[in-house]
Amino acid sequence: MHLPDSFYLGALDRVVERLGADGHDGLLVTHPADVAYLVGFCYAVTERPVYLWIGADHDRFVLVPELDREYAEQQRIHAPVQTYFEYPGVTSPEEHLGRLLKHRGLGSARIAYTSSISVGTFDRLRAVLPDATWATSNVVAGLRLTKAPEEIELHRQAADICDSMLAAGRAYIEDAIAAGGELPREGEIARHVIGHGTDLVYQRYDHVVFTTKLAGGLVYAGPNAANPHGLPSSRRVQRGDTLILSLGAAVLSRFVESERTFVIGEPSADQRRYFETARTAQHVGTEAMRVGRTCADVNAECLDVIRDGGMGEYLRHRQGHGIGVQQHEAPWVEDGDPTPLAAGMVLSSEPGVYVPGHGGYRISDTVLVTADGPERLTTYPRTLEENVILA
């Protein structure tokens, strides 16, 4: 499974065009997601750094640890591979990088770099290239804001896997209820749905690569569900619980989120009220994701539904965020982000209501912004009636 060569060549051309416009001799890329996006190299992140250089003259290379050389070549990455032996090494990775750039006559180059670089790494780079001048660049972040058609297809495929994970989680609980024994623990449900999603990826694709994970899940019920990013515990699901399945999947490291709230047994009046408020906010916020509207305005319209419903005290987070090579990336659907929405953006829409001591209510879809309006890539049912698990 690979993106076509034209995707990477197009990204390279856009980077080089921006470098020329900004007067830079090249761009140094260090973030794993940026490297994956630009040249198709997905790798395990360790203490050993990976450096991608893209010159304003279209020259480029990836500097990787020697132990990753064959893996990089197997991925058919779109840059020549250079290696260093080990970390920290008798000759450090940064010294290797400095030598490669000096050999190209770039010892005093004007170097742009992505803002994800650490302070320690930056100090080491300046030490080996003392005559270079440095400036941050948002060129890669800008490219990643909107997705190419080839990427959108991968997001669609990941959405199908993610929705299947939700169905598998529900079926796992229903089977336990039918068996008449104890209901499963949160951690057991999480293990089941993650295994289901991972198995689907390996069944469907011959060549599987990813930046962080193929499938993941947070599962929390009852009072635990009032913690938006609570981790699955050993607590058993109980009749009367509100249960959140917060799931994600990726195809070629193009992520999707799909989250649903279930009620185990007949919902109470309070559960109905909280659920419907969260569902309405999610619907309003999703419909607001239209070309030209700002992230801040969309977020305010969405969360005002919860505030107007008298539940403002139960808000814990924004409406959503961008999704792409990372599960969380720009833009941020939040009051502080004035970014206008554009066709091709992929966003989460996931407002929530969190009642301490009781539970949480969150419905999340991955949404594609199109010229004709928002399109939900995740399609699992989202009404309360469809998400009651009879017990």
C-alpha positions in Angstrom: 0.0 0.0 0.0 1.6 3.2 -1.2 0.5 6.7 -2.2 1.4 7.4 -5.9 4.7 9.0 -6.7 2.8 12.1 -7.9 1.7 12.9 -4.4 5.3 13.1 -3.0 6.6 14.9 -6.1 3.9 17.4 -5.8 4.6 18.0 -2.1 8.3 18.4 -2.9 7.6 21.0 -5.6 5.4 23.0 -3.2 8.0 23.0 -0.5 10.8 24.1 -3.0 8.5 26.9 -4.3 8.0 28.2 -0.8 11.7 27.9 0.1 12.5 30.0 -3.0 9.9 32.6 -2.1 11.2 32.9 1.5 14.9 33.0 0.5 15.9 29.8 2.2 18.5 27.3 0.9 16.7 24.3 2.3 14.4 22.9 4.9 15.3 20.5 7.7 12.5 18.3 8.9 12.6 16.3 12.1 9.0 15.4 13.1 8.1 11.8 12.2 4.7 12.8 10.8 6.2 15.4 8.6 8.8 12.9 7.3 6.0 10.4 6.6 4.0 13.0 4.8 6.8 14.4 2.6 8.7 11.2 1.6 6.6 8.3 2.8 9.0 7.0 5.5 7.1 5.7 8.5 9.4 4.6 11.4 9.5 3.6 15.0 10.4 6.7 17.1 13.3 6.1 19.5 16.2 8.2 20.8 17.8 7.9 17.4 16.9 10.9 15.3 15.8 11.0 11.7 16.7 14.1 9.6 15.1 14.9 6.3 16.8 17.6 4.1 15.0 19.2 1.2 17.1 21.7 -0.7 15.8 24.7 -2.7 17.5 23.0 -5.7 15.3 19.9 -5.2 18.2 18.0 -3.7 17.1 15.9 -0.8 18.1 13.0 1.5 17.0 11.3 4.7 19.6 10.6 7.4 18.5 7.5 9.4 20.2 5.1 11.8 22.0 2.3 10.1 19.6 -0.3 11.6 16.7 1.3 9.7 18.4 1.5 6.3 16.8 -1.7 4.9 13.4 -0.8 6.3 13.6 2.7 4.7 14.5 1.2 1.3 11.7 -1.4 1.5 9.2 1.4 1.9 10.4 2.9 -1.4 10.7 6.3 0.2 11.1 9.3 -2.0 14.5 10.5 -1.0 18.0 9.0 -1.1 19.0 7.3 2.2 22.1 8.3 4.2 23.0 6.6 7.5 24.8 7.0 10.8 25.8 4.0 12.8 24.4 4.6 16.3 23.2 7.0 19.0 24.9 8.9 20.6 27.8 7.6 18.4 31.4 8.4 18.3 30.3 10.8 15.6 26.9 12.1 16.5 24.0 12.1 14.1 24.2 15.9 14.0 27.8 15.8 13.0 26.9 13.4 10.2 24.2 15.8 9.1 26.6 18.8 9.2 29.2 16.9 7.1 26.5 16.1 4.5 25.4 19.7 4.2 29.0 21.1 4.1 29.8 18.6 1.4 27.0 20.3 -0.6 28.5 23.7 0.0 25.8 24.5 2.6 27.9 25.2 5.6 26.7 28.8 5.7 23.3 28.1 4.3 20.0 29.8 5.2 18.2 26.9 6.7 14.5 26.7 7.5 13.3 24.2 10.0 10.0 22.9 11.3 9.0 24.2 14.7 8.8 20.7 16.3 12.5 20.6 16.7 13.7 20.4 20.4 15.8 23.0 22.1 18.5 20.4 22.7 18.6 19.3 19.1 18.7 22.9 17.9 21.7 23.6 20.1 23.6 20.6 18.7 22.8 21.6 15.1 24.0 25.1 15.6 27.2 23.8 17.1 28.0 21.7 14.0 26.8 24.4 11.6 27.9 27.6 13.3 27.9 29.7 10.1 24.4 28.8 9.1 21.4 31.0 9.7 18.2 29.5 10.9 14.5 30.4 10.7 11.3 28.5 11.5 9.0 27.6 8.7 5.3 26.5 8.7 5.4 25.2 5.1 4.8 21.6 6.0 2.1 22.4 8.4 0.4 24.5 5.7 0.5 21.7 3.2 -1.0 19.2 5.7 -4.0 21.4 6.4 -5.9 20.1 3.4 -5.8 16.6 2.1 -5.2 15.3 -1.4 -7.8 13.0 -3.0 -5.5 10.0 -2.5 -5.3 10.8 1.2 -9.1 11.3 1.5 -9.6 7.8 0.1 -7.3 6.4 2.9 -9.3 8.3 5.5 -12.5 6.8 4.1 -11.1 3.3 4.4 -9.9 4.0 7.9 -13.5 5.3 8.8 -14.9 1.9 7.7 -12.5 0.1 10.0 -13.3 2.5 12.9 -17.1 2.0 12.5 -16.5 -1.8 12.5 -14.6 -1.4 15.8 -17.7 0.3 17.3 -19.9 -2.5 16.2 -17.5 -5.1 17.6 -17.4 -3.4 20.9 -21.1 -3.3 21.2 -21.4 -6.9 20.2 -18.8 -7.9 22.8 -20.9 -6.4 25.5 -24.2 -7.8 24.1 -22.7 -11.3 24.0 -21.7 -11.0 27.7 -25.2 -9.9 28.6 -26.7 -12.8 26.6 -24.4 -15.3 28.4 -25.8 -14.1 31.7 -22.5 -13.7 33.5 -20.5 -10.7 34.6 -20.1 -7.9 32.1 -16.6 -7.2 30.7 -14.1 -4.8 32.2 -13.3 -1.5 30.5 -9.8 -2.8 29.7 -11.2 -6.1 28.2 -13.5 -4.1 25.9 -10.5 -1.9 24.8 -8.4 -4.9 24.1 -11.2 -6.5 22.1 -11.9 -3.5 19.9 -8.2 -2.7 19.3 -7.6 -6.3 18.3 -10.6 -6.2 16.0 -9.4 -3.0 14.2 -5.8 -4.2 13.9 -6.8 -7.6 12.5 -9.0 -5.8 9.9 -6.0 -3.7 8.7 -3.8 -6.8 8.3 -6.6 -8.7 6.5 -7.2 -5.9 4.0 -3.7 -4.7 3.2 -0.5 -6.5 2.1 1.9 -3.7 3.0 1.1 -2.2 6.4 3.0 0.9 7.6 2.1 3.4 10.3 3.6 6.3 12.3 2.1 5.5 15.7 -0.6 2.8 15.7 -3.1 1.0 13.4 -6.0 1.0 15.9 -6.6 2.4 19.3 -9.3 2.8 21.8 -10.3 4.5 25.1 -13.2 2.8 26.9 -14.8 4.2 30.0 -18.1 3.7 31.7 -20.1 5.1 34.6 -18.2 7.7 36.6 -15.0 7.0 34.7 -16.7 8.4 31.6 -16.7 11.9 33.1 -13.0 12.0 32.4 -12.6 12.9 28.7 -9.2 11.2 28.3 -9.6 8.6 31.1 -7.8 5.4 30.5 -9.6 2.0 30.5 -9.6 0.5 34.0 -10.3 -2.8 35.6 -13.9 -1.7 36.4 -16.6 -3.9 35.0 -19.4 -2.3 33.0 -22.6 -2.2 34.9 -26.3 -2.1 34.0 -27.4 1.6 34.1 -23.9 2.8 33.0 -23.2 5.4 30.3 -20.4 4.0 28.2 -18.1 5.8 25.8 -16.2 3.9 23.1 -13.6 6.4 21.9 -11.9 4.7 18.9 -9.4 5.4 16.2 -7.9 3.7 13.2 -5.4 4.5 10.5 -4.7 3.4 6.9 -1.2 4.3 5.7 -1.1 6.6 8.8 -4.2 8.5 7.7 -6.2 8.6 10.9 -9.9 8.6 11.7 -11.8 8.9 15.0 -15.3 7.5 15.6 -16.7 7.8 19.1 -20.2 6.9 20.4 -22.0 6.9 23.8 -24.0 3.9 24.7 -26.4 3.3 27.6 -26.5 -0.1 29.3 -30.2 -0.8 29.9 -33.2 1.6 29.9 -31.9 5.2 30.0 -33.0 7.4 32.9 -34.4 10.9 32.3 -31.1 12.5 33.1 -29.2 10.2 30.7 -31.7 11.1 28.0 -31.3 14.8 28.7 -27.5 14.8 28.7 -27.3 12.5 25.7 -29.6 14.6 23.6 -27.8 17.9 24.5 -24.4 16.3 23.4 -26.0 14.9 20.2 -27.6 18.2 19.2 -24.4 20.1 19.8 -22.5 17.6 17.7 -25.1 17.9 14.9 -25.0 21.7 14.9 -21.3 21.8 15.1 -20.8 19.3 12.3 -23.3 21.2 10.0 -21.3 24.4 10.7 -18.1 23.0 9.2 -18.4 24.8 6.0 -15.9 26.4 3.6 -15.0 29.9 4.7 -16.2 29.7 8.3 -13.5 30.0 10.9 -12.6 27.3 13.4 -13.4 29.7 16.2 -16.9 30.5 15.0 -17.7 26.9 14.4 -16.6 25.9 17.9 -18.6 28.7 19.5 -21.8 27.7 17.6 -21.3 24.1 18.6 -20.6 24.7 22.3 -23.3 27.3 22.7 -25.8 24.5 22.3 -24.5 23.0 25.5 -24.3 26.3 27.3 -27.8 27.3 26.2 -29.0 23.9 27.5 -27.8 24.9 31.0 -24.8 22.5 30.9 -21.9 24.9 30.5 -20.4 23.7 33.7 -20.0 20.3 32.2 -17.9 21.4 29.3 -14.3 20.2 29.4 -12.9 20.8 25.9 -13.2 22.2 22.4 -15.4 20.9 19.6 -12.6 19.2 17.6 -9.3 19.3 15.7 -7.7 18.4 12.5 -6.9 14.8 11.6 -4.3 13.5 9.1 -1.0 11.9 9.4 -1.5 12.5 13.1 -4.6 11.8 15.1 -4.4 15.4 16.4 -3.1 18.1 14.2 -4.0 21.6 13.0 -6.3 23.3 12.5 -7.9 23.4 16.0 -11.7 23.8 16.1 -11.4 26.0 19.2 -12.1 29.6 20.1 -8.4 30.6 19.8 -8.0 29.4 16.1 -9.1 31.9 13.5 -8.2 29.5 10.6 -10.9 29.6 7.8 -12.1 26.1 6.8 -11.2 25.0 3.3 -12.3 22.1 1.1 -10.2 19.1 1.8 -9.8 19.6 5.5 -10.5 16.6 7.7 -11.7 17.4 11.2 -13.1 15.7 14.3 -16.5 17.0 15.6 -16.6 15.7 19.2 -18.3 18.0 21.8 -18.9 16.4 25.1 -20.9 16.7 28.3 -19.1 15.4 31.4 -21.0 15.1 34.7 -18.7 14.4 37.7 -19.7 11.3 39.6 -22.2 10.3 36.9 -20.7 9.9 33.5 -19.8 11.4 30.1 -21.6 11.9 26.8 -19.5 12.3 23.6 -20.3 11.6 20.0 -17.5 12.1 17.5 -17.3 11.8 13.8 -14.5 12.5 11.4 -15.7 15.1 9.0 -14.5 16.0 5.5 -15.0 19.7 4.5 -16.2 19.9 0.9 -17.4 22.7 -1.4 -20.9 21.3 -0.9 -20.8 21.1 2.8 -19.6 18.8 5.5 -19.4 15.0 4.9 -19.3 12.6 7.8 -16.8 9.9 6.9 -17.8 7.8 10.0 -21.3 6.7 9.8 -22.1 4.5 12.8 -25.6 5.3 14.2 -25.6 8.2 16.7 -29.1 8.5 18.2 -29.9 7.3 21.7 -32.5 4.8 20.6 -29.9 3.1 18.3 -27.2 3.1 21.1 -29.1 1.6 24.0 -27.7 -1.8 24.8 -30.6 -3.9 26.3 -29.7 -5.5 29.6 
